[in-house]
């Protein structure tokens, strides 16, 4: 540091720092859907946008992933820990396509 002052942080203080992905999903990259082995994926969770500001980007991302036949590698917070997962589009029966985060347990 410029002044030579070092301030130690405890583990508890580090745990209390907000994670940048606590309220959003960060897209890290994209993969072809065909390259993903479904056996290696944990259970999925449906995503819902929070508020009208998030609705349009949610729909645009879902449509782009579906048209390009891709999945997104996503960084997000689950139970207070930052994790990596796959964001994919899933369509079941007559229900419209929905975005799903598939967890990968370490």
C-alpha positions in Angstrom: 0.0 0.0 0.0 1.0 3.6 -0.5 1.3 4.5 3.1 2.7 1.1 4.2 -0.5 0.5 6.3 -1.8 -3.1 6.3 -5.2 -3.8 7.8 -5.8 -7.4 8.7 -9.2 -8.9 8.0 -10.7 -11.8 9.9 -12.4 -14.8 8.3 -15.7 -13.5 9.6 -15.2 -10.0 8.0 -14.3 -11.7 4.7 -17.5 -13.8 4.9 -19.6 -10.6 5.4 -18.3 -8.9 2.2 -20.9 -8.8 -0.5 -20.3 -11.1 -3.4 -20.6 -9.4 -6.8 -22.9 -12.2 -8.0 -25.2 -12.1 -5.0 -28.1 -10.4 -6.8 -27.2 -11.2 -10.4 -25.9 -14.0 -12.6 -22.6 -13.4 -14.4 -22.1 -15.1 -17.7 -18.6 -16.5 -18.0 -18.8 -18.1 -21.5 -20.9 -20.2 -23.9 -20.8 -23.8 -25.1 -22.7 -25.7 -27.8 -25.6 -27.6 -26.1 -24.4 -30.8 -27.8 -21.1 -30.6 -25.9 -22.7 -30.9 -22.5 -23.0 -34.4 -21.0 -26.4 -34.4 -19.1 -25.1 -37.1 -16.7 -22.6 -34.6 -15.3 -25.2 -32.0 -14.4 -27.0 -31.8 -11.1 -30.6 -30.8 -10.6 -31.9 -27.7 -12.3 -33.7 -24.7 -11.0 -36.0 -22.4 -13.0 -35.0 -18.8 -13.2 -37.5 -15.9 -12.9 -36.5 -12.3 -13.5 -37.0 -10.0 -10.5 -38.9 -6.9 -11.6 -39.7 -5.3 -14.9 -36.1 -4.2 -15.5 -34.8 -7.8 -15.6 -37.7 -9.1 -17.7 -36.4 -8.0 -21.1 -32.8 -9.2 -20.7 -34.1 -12.5 -19.4 -36.3 -13.1 -22.5 -33.5 -11.9 -24.9 -30.9 -14.2 -23.3 -33.4 -17.2 -23.3 -34.2 -16.6 -27.0 -30.5 -16.1 -28.0 -29.5 -19.4 -26.2 -32.3 -21.3 -27.9 -31.6 -19.9 -31.4 -27.9 -20.5 -31.1 -28.3 -24.0 -29.5 -25.9 -22.9 -26.7 -25.7 -23.0 -23.0 -24.1 -20.3 -20.9 -21.6 -21.0 -18.2 -22.8 -18.8 -15.3 -21.4 -17.6 -12.0 -24.0 -17.1 -9.2 -24.5 -17.3 -5.5 -26.3 -20.2 -3.9 -26.6 -20.5 -0.2 -24.0 -17.7 0.4 -21.4 -19.3 -1.8 -20.4 -18.4 -5.3 -20.8 -21.3 -7.7 -20.5 -22.2 -11.4 -23.4 -23.7 -13.3 -25.0 -24.0 -16.7 -27.8 -21.7 -17.9 -29.8 -23.6 -20.4 -33.2 -23.4 -22.1 -35.6 -26.2 -21.4 -38.9 -26.8 -23.0 -41.4 -29.3 -21.5 -44.5 -30.4 -23.3 -46.8 -27.5 -24.0 -45.1 -25.2 -21.5 -43.0 -22.3 -23.0 -39.3 -22.4 -22.9 -37.7 -21.4 -19.6 -34.2 -20.7 -18.5 -32.8 -23.2 -16.0 -29.6 -23.1 -14.0 -28.1 -26.6 -13.7 -25.8 -26.8 -10.6 -22.5 -28.6 -10.7 -21.5 -29.9 -7.3 -17.8 -29.6 -6.6 
